[in-house]
Amino acid sequence: MTHQWWRMAINCRPEDTDLVAAALVGATGQGVEEPDAGVLLTVATSEADAKRILAELSLLFPDLDGAVTPLEPVDWSVKWRDGIVTRSFGRLILTPSWLPVAPIGNQVVVTLDPESAFGSGEHGSTRAALTLLEHHLTAGDRMLDFGSGSGILAIAAAKLGATSAIGIEVDDEAFPIAEANAEKNGVDAAVTFLVGDAGELGVLAGPAEVVCSNILRTVNTLLLPSIEKSLVPGGIAIFAGMEDAEEDLFRPVLKRHGFTAVSDVHDAGWWGVAARRT
């Protein structure tokens, strides 16, 4: 179906990107593209709706501004998919359902579509976490995912050979999305999702050889004591959700909590780090 659509181009603080993107998906029902840190693009079915959504978001998020422009009459309900591609993280392949991939050799494929729950592989912080997870997780490991969102990291861990992966998310609306994604990928027997405080539930669900926390630097810092208690001695914690500029702020915090950084990844302005519990 083709009719007049309206492009919404929004600039916001990079730390607000995830919340603004989720609000846009909820308000428009359309996919959201992030070409640069703090820049979001989506579409609306009418100029009035686009301007209303922009005005509402401006009240909720400081320093947010945007523009509404008309688009040529194409089917943007499908066109937005053009920006979503298949991505490789070592032997881990991440692809949307409309671009099916057959694994070759020891490759494993995770099929995941962008939805309202954060974590589709289109964000630099998620890609950094996936890169580190593929590198550090060993078959037979147990894995915990703090702030699991769409379930992408827990599902990827199970595909990579984790004997169990538990995702913990405070947003109960993400729970059915994560469970459905695990079932679609055939790992629902190995993956469990819980709703609640990751700091409390993670300690109860552990110990694990690998813990992932792809949230924000401030939250990662608050969770460090719980993550330490959730890991086996010598276990690996993977932290993401931080901008490049936050690296110098987080490394000293890791050291103070007894973690030794072993590898890191920079991706599109976002930084992730894998650290070993000493």
Secondary structure as GFF3:
##gff-version 3
##sequence-region A 1 278
A	DSSP	beta_strand	6	11	.	.	.	ID=ss1
A	DSSP	three_ten_helix	14	16	.	.	.	ID=ss2
A	DSSP	alpha_helix	17	28	.	.	.	ID=ss3
A	DSSP	beta_strand	33	36	.	.	.	ID=ss4
A	DSSP	beta_strand	39	44	.	.	.	ID=ss5
A	DSSP	alpha_helix	47	60	.	.	.	ID=ss6
A	DSSP	beta_strand	65	70	.	.	.	ID=ss7
A	DSSP	alpha_helix	76	79	.	.	.	ID=ss8
A	DSSP	three_ten_helix	80	83	.	.	.	ID=ss9
A	DSSP	beta_strand	87	89	.	.	.	ID=ss10
A	DSSP	beta_strand	92	95	.	.	.	ID=ss11
A	DSSP	beta_strand	108	111	.	.	.	ID=ss12
A	DSSP	alpha_helix	124	136	.	.	.	ID=ss13
A	DSSP	beta_strand	142	146	.	.	.	ID=ss14
A	DSSP	alpha_helix	152	159	.	.	.	ID=ss15
A	DSSP	beta_strand	164	169	.	.	.	ID=ss16
A	DSSP	alpha_helix	174	184	.	.	.	ID=ss17
A	DSSP	beta_strand	191	195	.	.	.	ID=ss18
A	DSSP	alpha_helix	198	205	.	.	.	ID=ss19
A	DSSP	beta_strand	208	214	.	.	.	ID=ss20
A	DSSP	alpha_helix	217	230	.	.	.	ID=ss21
A	DSSP	beta_strand	231	243	.	.	.	ID=ss22
A	DSSP	three_ten_helix	244	246	.	.	.	ID=ss23
A	DSSP	alpha_helix	247	256	.	.	.	ID=ss24
A	DSSP	beta_strand	259	267	.	.	.	ID=ss25
A	DSSP	beta_strand	270	277	.	.	.	ID=ss26
###
